[in-house]
Amino acid sequence: MDTFQMPALCRDCLTTFEDGSRCPSCGRPRVISHPELFDLSIAHMDCDAFYASVEKRDDPSLRDKPVIIGGGRRGVVSTACYIARIRGVRSAMPMFQALKLCPDAVVVKGRMSAYAEASREIRAMMDELSPVVEPLSLDEAFMDLTGTARLHGAPPAVMLARLTKRMEDELGLSGSIGLSHNKFLAKVASDLDKPRGFSVIGAAETAEFLHDKPVSLIWGVGTQTKVALEKAGIRSFADLLRWEREDLAARFGSMGDRLWHLARGQDRRRVSAHSPVKSISNETTFGEDTADTDILDGHIWRLSENVADRAKAKDMAGRVVTLKLKRANHSLVTKRTTLTDPTQIADRIYRTARALFDQVSGEGPFRLVGVGISHIGPADTADSGGDLLDPGASARAGAERATDKIRERFGPEAIVKGRALR
C-alpha cells in the first residue's frame, strides 16, 4: 500500500520536499508541511510588531531592549515590541501603566514617515508576486496568488516564504504568513504563530479547526458584538452552527448572515487590489473612564497628530473630520463636520475635533476617544483655501510643515508641542 507523502517546504533555503521535520538540504528545522500546502493561494501577511521593528532596525542599540512606541509618560501605547508584550504591555494602554509593567522600556515617539517608507518597500515586493494585493494598513495585506505558479515556476507557498525571507535579508523586518482558501481563514492563520510564523488552514480541516474556537476570532467582533452574542448563548463556532441562517439574520441583521457563513468557514469576498482608502482614523481606549477635559484634550491632539502623520505618509487628505466617543455604558457618541477643503494638517484636524468635543464634553465620563478623517482624496488641493474665520490657520499650517521637516531630519523628539505632554 502506498504511503501518503506530506508536501513540505523549508522556510530558510526554500527547498521543497516530501515529509520530514528537518530540511534535507540545509538541515534546519524551520519547515512547514501540510497536505494542501501547494494547492492554496489566498494569503495574509502581517508584519511583526512593525513600528517597533523599524525602530530596532534603525537603531541597533534597541535590539535587545523592550521598546514602546507612544507619546511620553502621560500618553498611551501605540504599539510595543514582543519583549514588552511578554511583560504585559498592550496597545492603547496608558503609558504610566505600561511603564509599571516594564520600567526598563525605551519609549519612542512614532516616525510615520519611516514606517510608510518601509511599507512601500514591502508592498513593492508583494507586487512582484501578484497583481492582486489588498493592503489593510501599513503593516498587513491580503494577496491572491491564484494562477501565479506558472509565472514564478513555484507554488504560492514557496513565493510567500521567499517574500518573508527577502523582507528579513533586504529590509531587516519580519512578517507572519497565513495561507488558506479564503480571506477570513488566511487572516486567522497569520496570527497563529507570530512572530516569523507561517500557518496553513486547508479546506479539508476547516470545520474541525473552527469547531471549538471562540467567536472573538472573527475579525470585527468587538466587545459590544461579543456581549450581544453571549446573550444569545453564542460563545464558540459550535454554538453558531446550532442556529438557522434565518434566525441569525433576524436577530443580528446582515452581521447574522455573515456569521452563518463564517461558522462554516465560508468567505466569498475577493482580494481586491483596487479598494480605495475611505478613511484614516486613530482611537484609544482608557484603562479607567475619564471626564477630565485636559486629559481628553491631550488625547484628541495626539490622535489628530497620528491621523495627520498617516495622511501625509499616504499623500492624502480628508474633507470630513469625525470625533468618536464611547461612554462608560458602551454607548457611542459620534460627531462629524465637513470642511471647506480637504486637510492633512494636525492643527486643523485637532481644532475641528476639539470643537466637536466641546458640544458633548458634559456627556462623560468616557472610556474611548477616536479621531478620523474621511472623504479621502489626493493631497494636491489640501489646505489651500484658507479660513476667513481663523486668519492664523495658514501660518500654523506652514509652521507644522516646517516642524515636519525638522523632525524628519533631527528625529521625532526635536520639537514637541506642550499639549502632547498632557
C-alpha positions in Angstrom: 0.0 0.0 0.0 1.3 3.5 -0.9 2.3 5.7 2.0 0.9 9.3 1.8 3.7 11.8 1.5 3.2 15.2 3.0 4.3 18.2 0.9 6.9 20.3 2.9 8.9 23.5 2.4 12.0 24.8 4.2 11.5 28.4 5.0 15.2 29.1 5.2 16.6 27.7 1.9 13.2 27.3 0.1 13.7 23.7 -0.7 10.5 21.7 -1.3 10.4 18.0 -0.4 8.2 15.3 1.0 7.7 14.9 4.7 10.4 15.4 7.4 10.8 17.7 10.4 14.2 19.0 9.1 15.2 20.2 5.7 17.2 17.6 3.7 19.2 20.3 2.0 20.2 22.7 4.9 19.3 20.6 7.9 17.3 23.4 9.6 14.0 22.8 11.4 12.1 25.8 10.0 9.9 23.5 8.0 6.2 24.0 7.1 4.3 20.9 5.9 0.6 20.4 5.1 -1.5 18.2 2.8 -2.7 21.3 0.9 0.4 23.4 1.1 1.0 23.7 -2.6 -2.7 24.0 -3.5 -3.8 27.1 -1.6 -3.4 30.6 -2.9 -5.1 33.2 -0.6 -2.7 34.7 1.8 -2.5 37.3 4.6 0.9 38.8 5.5 1.2 40.6 8.8 4.4 42.4 9.8 5.7 41.5 13.3 5.5 44.5 15.8 6.0 46.7 12.7 6.7 50.1 14.2 8.9 48.8 17.0 10.7 46.6 14.5 11.5 49.6 12.3 12.9 51.5 15.3 15.1 48.5 16.3 16.3 48.1 12.8 17.3 51.8 12.5 18.8 51.9 16.0 20.6 48.6 16.7 21.2 49.7 20.4 17.4 49.0 20.9 17.6 45.4 19.5 17.5 43.5 22.9 15.5 46.1 24.8 11.8 46.4 25.4 10.6 49.2 23.1 7.3 51.0 23.4 6.0 53.3 20.6 3.9 56.1 22.2 3.6 59.7 23.3 5.5 60.4 26.5 5.0 59.3 30.1 1.5 60.7 30.2 0.4 59.4 26.8 -0.7 56.0 25.6 0.9 53.0 24.0 0.7 52.9 20.2 2.4 49.5 19.9 5.2 47.6 21.6 7.8 45.1 20.7 7.5 41.4 21.7 9.8 41.8 24.7 7.5 44.5 26.1 4.4 42.4 25.2 5.7 39.5 27.2 5.7 41.8 30.2 2.0 42.6 29.7 2.3 45.9 27.6 -0.6 46.3 25.2 -1.7 48.8 22.6 -3.9 51.7 23.9 -2.6 51.1 27.5 -1.9 54.3 29.4 1.9 54.9 29.4 2.2 55.1 33.2 0.6 51.6 33.4 2.9 50.2 30.7 6.0 51.6 32.5 4.9 50.0 35.7 4.8 46.6 34.0 8.0 47.3 32.1 10.0 50.1 33.8 13.1 49.5 31.7 11.3 50.1 28.4 12.6 52.6 25.9 9.7 54.9 24.9 10.0 56.1 21.3 7.7 58.6 19.6 6.5 57.2 16.3 8.1 58.1 13.0 5.2 57.7 10.5 7.4 58.7 7.5 9.9 55.9 8.3 7.1 53.3 8.7 5.4 54.5 5.4 8.7 54.1 3.5 9.3 50.6 4.9 5.7 49.7 4.0 6.2 50.9 0.4 9.3 48.7 0.1 7.4 45.7 1.4 4.5 46.5 -1.0 6.8 46.6 -3.9 8.0 43.0 -3.1 4.4 41.9 -2.9 3.6 43.4 -6.2 6.3 41.3 -7.8 4.4 38.2 -6.6 0.9 39.1 -7.7 -1.0 41.9 -9.2 -3.8 41.3 -6.7 -2.6 42.8 -3.4 -5.1 44.4 -0.9 -3.4 46.4 1.8 -5.3 46.8 5.1 -2.8 49.1 6.7 0.9 50.0 6.5 1.8 46.6 8.0 -0.6 44.0 6.6 -2.2 42.9 3.4 -4.1 40.2 1.6 -2.7 38.6 -1.5 -4.3 36.4 -4.1 -1.6 34.3 -5.9 -4.1 32.2 -7.9 -2.5 31.3 -11.3 0.9 32.7 -10.4 2.7 29.3 -10.2 3.5 29.2 -13.9 4.8 32.8 -13.8 7.2 32.1 -10.9 7.9 28.5 -11.5 6.9 27.7 -7.9 3.6 27.4 -6.0 2.3 30.3 -3.9 3.6 28.8 -0.6 7.2 29.0 -1.9 6.8 32.5 -3.1 5.4 33.6 0.3 8.3 32.1 2.1 10.6 33.8 -0.3 8.8 37.1 0.4 9.4 37.0 4.2 13.0 35.8 3.6 13.6 38.9 1.4 12.0 41.1 4.0 14.4 39.9 6.6 17.5 39.8 4.3 16.9 43.1 2.5 14.9 45.2 4.9 15.7 43.8 8.3 12.0 43.3 9.0 9.9 40.1 9.7 6.4 39.1 8.9 4.0 36.2 9.5 2.1 34.4 6.8 -1.4 32.9 6.8 -2.3 30.7 3.8 -5.7 29.3 3.2 -8.6 29.1 0.8 -10.3 32.4 1.7 -9.6 35.8 3.3 -11.2 35.1 6.7 -9.1 32.0 7.3 -5.9 33.4 5.9 -6.1 36.3 8.4 -6.8 33.9 11.2 -3.9 31.7 10.2 -1.4 34.6 10.1 -1.9 35.2 13.8 -1.5 31.6 14.9 2.3 31.5 15.1 3.7 35.0 15.5 6.4 36.2 15.1 8.0 34.9 12.0 5.2 32.4 11.5 3.8 30.5 8.6 0.5 28.8 9.2 -1.9 26.9 6.9 -5.6 26.2 7.2 -6.7 23.8 4.5 -10.2 23.3 3.1 -10.4 19.7 4.4 -9.7 20.7 8.0 -11.7 24.0 8.2 -14.8 22.6 10.1 -12.7 20.8 12.6 -10.3 23.7 13.1 -13.1 26.2 13.8 -15.4 24.0 15.9 -14.3 24.9 19.4 -12.8 28.3 18.6 -14.3 31.4 20.3 -16.3 33.7 18.0 -14.0 36.6 19.1 -11.6 35.0 16.5 -13.8 36.7 13.8 -12.2 40.0 12.6 -14.6 42.8 13.5 -16.3 41.1 16.5 -15.6 43.7 19.2 -16.7 44.0 22.8 -20.3 45.0 22.1 -20.8 42.3 19.4 -19.3 39.7 21.7 -21.7 40.7 24.6 -24.7 40.5 22.2 -23.6 37.1 21.0 -23.1 35.8 24.6 -26.6 37.0 25.5 -27.8 34.7 22.7 -25.7 31.8 24.1 -23.1 32.1 21.3 -19.5 31.8 22.5 -18.0 29.4 20.0 -18.3 28.4 16.4 -20.0 25.3 17.6 -22.7 27.5 19.1 -23.1 29.3 15.9 -23.6 26.1 13.9 -26.7 25.3 16.0 -28.5 28.4 14.7 -30.6 28.5 11.5 -29.5 31.1 9.0 -32.8 32.9 9.1 -32.8 33.1 12.9 -29.3 34.6 12.9 -30.3 37.2 10.3 -33.4 38.1 12.2 -31.5 38.7 15.4 -28.3 40.3 14.1 -29.2 41.6 10.7 -26.6 41.5 8.0 -24.0 40.5 10.6 -26.1 37.4 11.4 -25.9 36.2 7.7 -22.2 36.8 7.7 -21.8 34.8 10.9 -23.7 31.9 9.4 -21.3 31.7 6.5 -18.1 32.2 8.7 -19.3 29.5 11.1 -18.9 27.1 8.1 -15.5 28.6 7.1 -17.1 30.4 4.1 -16.0 33.8 2.9 -16.8 34.8 -0.6 -15.0 38.2 -0.5 -12.4 38.6 -3.2 -9.0 40.0 -2.6 -9.3 43.4 -4.2 -6.3 45.4 -5.4 -8.4 48.5 -6.1 -10.1 49.1 -2.7 -9.8 52.9 -2.2 -8.8 54.3 1.2 -12.1 55.6 2.6 -11.0 57.0 5.9 -7.9 57.4 8.2 -8.6 57.2 11.9 -7.0 56.5 15.2 -8.6 55.8 18.6 -7.6 54.8 22.1 -9.3 53.1 25.0 -8.6 54.2 28.5 -7.8 51.9 31.4 -10.2 54.0 33.5 -13.2 56.1 32.4 -12.5 59.8 32.5 -14.3 63.1 32.2 -11.2 65.2 32.7 -11.2 67.8 29.9 -7.4 68.3 30.0 -6.7 64.6 29.7 -9.2 64.2 26.9 -7.8 67.3 25.1 -4.3 65.8 25.2 -5.6 62.5 23.6 -7.5 64.4 20.9 -4.3 66.2 20.0 -2.2 63.0 19.9 -4.9 61.2 17.8 -5.1 64.1 15.4 -1.4 64.2 15.0 -1.3 60.4 14.3 -4.1 60.8 11.7 -2.3 63.7 10.1 1.0 61.7 10.0 -0.7 58.8 8.3 -2.4 61.1 5.8 0.9 62.8 5.0 2.6 59.5 4.6 -0.1 58.4 2.1 -0.1 61.9 0.4 -3.8 62.1 1.1 -6.3 64.5 2.7 -9.8 64.3 4.1 -12.7 66.7 3.9 -14.8 65.3 6.8 -13.5 65.2 10.4 -15.1 62.8 12.8 -14.9 62.5 16.6 -15.9 59.3 18.2 -16.5 58.8 22.0 -17.7 55.8 23.9 -19.4 56.4 27.3 -18.9 54.3 30.4 -22.1 52.3 29.5 -20.5 51.5 26.0 -23.0 53.8 24.1 -21.4 55.7 21.3 -21.3 59.4 20.5 -20.2 60.3 17.0 -19.9 63.9 15.7 -18.6 65.0 12.3 -18.3 68.1 10.3 -17.4 68.8 6.7 -14.6 71.3 5.9 -14.5 73.8 3.1 -11.4 72.0 1.6 -9.6 68.7 2.4 -6.9 68.7 5.2 -3.9 66.7 6.3 -2.8 69.3 8.9 -2.8 68.0 12.5 -3.6 71.5 13.9 -6.7 71.8 11.7 -7.9 68.3 12.5 -7.4 68.9 16.2 -9.2 72.2 16.3 -12.1 70.8 14.4 -12.3 67.6 16.6 -11.9 69.7 19.7 -14.9 71.9 18.7 -16.9 68.8 18.2 -15.9 67.6 21.6 -17.0 70.8 23.2 -20.5 70.1 22.0 -20.7 66.8 24.0 -18.0 67.2 26.8 -20.6 67.1 29.5 -21.9 63.6 28.5 -18.9 61.8 30.0 -17.1 60.1 31.6 -15.7 58.4 28.5 -13.8 55.1 28.0 -12.7 55.7 24.4 -11.9 58.6 22.1 -11.2 58.5 18.4 -10.4 61.0 15.7 -10.6 60.4 11.9 -10.9 62.0 8.5 -13.0 60.7 5.6 -14.0 61.6 2.1 -10.3 60.9 1.3 -8.6 62.2 -1.8 -5.2 63.3 -3.2 -3.4 66.0 -1.1 -2.6 68.3 -4.0 -5.6 70.6 -3.1 -5.3 70.2 0.6 -5.5 73.2 2.9 -5.4 75.6 0.0 -8.5 77.7 0.7 -7.6 79.4 3.9 -10.1 80.2 6.6 -11.7 83.6 6.9 -12.8 82.8 10.4 -9.3 81.8 11.5 -6.7 84.1 9.9 -3.9 82.3 11.7 -4.7 78.9 10.2 -2.4 79.3 7.2 0.6 80.4 9.4 0.1 77.4 11.7 -0.1 75.1 8.8 3.1 76.5 7.4 4.8 76.1 10.9 3.6 72.5 11.1 5.1 71.6 7.7 8.3 73.2 8.8 8.2 71.2 12.0 7.7 68.0 10.0 10.9 68.7 8.1 12.9 69.4 11.3 11.6 66.1 12.8 12.4 64.2 9.7 16.0 65.5 9.8 16.7 65.5 13.5 14.2 63.0 15.0 10.7 63.0 16.3 11.6 64.5 19.7 13.2 67.6 18.1 10.0 69.6 18.6 7.2 68.5 20.9 4.0 70.6 21.5 3.0 71.3 25.0 -0.4 69.8 24.7 1.2 66.5 23.6 2.5 66.1 27.1 -0.9 66.2 28.8 
